[in-house]
């Protein structure tokens, strides 16, 4: 019976270490995900800004194409 108890304590110790590792890994992944969300939001805003700028440039180009030459 004592051998079984020792085995169980060893197994429990191993499980605790695995749990601590997974918890740390999970925390790291959540931090990384937060960072990735911020980068995505920035790129989305930059993309919107670039589309607006492109639209403005197209209008200017169209104006230059249709105005009469002096």
N, C-alpha and C positions, 0 to 999 in steps of 0.2 A: 504494500500500500504506500509506503514511503517513497518508493521509486516512482510510482505513478504521480504522486504529489510533486516531486522534483521535476518530472517531465512537464507537468502542467505549468509550473512556475517558469520554466525555460521557454515554453511555448508562449505564455502570456508576455514575457519580457520581449520576445521576438515580435509579437503582434503590436506591442506598444511602440517599438521602434519604427515599425512599418507605418503605423498610424501617424506618428509624429512627422515622418518623412512626407507622407501624403498630405498632411495638413499644411506643411511648409510649402510643398509644391503647389497646392491649391491657392494659397495666399499669393505666391509669386505669379501664378497664372492670372488671378484677378487683377493684380497690379498691371501686368502686361496688357490685359484686355482694356483696362481703363486708358492706358497710354495709346493703344491702337484706336480707341473710339475718338480720342482727341485729335489724332492725326487724320482720321477719316473726316471728321467735322471740318477741319482746316482745309483739306483737299476739296471737299464739297463746296465750301465757300469760295475757294480759289477758282474752281471750275465754273461756278455761277458768274463770278466776276469776269472771267475770260470770255464766256459766252456773250455777256453784255457788251464787252469791248469789241468782240468780233462783229456783233450786230451793228454797232456804231460805225466800224470800219467799212462794212458792206454798204451802208447808206452813203457814206462819204465817197466810196468808189463809184457807186451808181450815179451820184450827183456829178462826179467828174466825167463820167462817160456820156451823160445826156446833155450837159451844158454846151451851148454853141461855142465854137472856137472864135476868138476875136481876131 
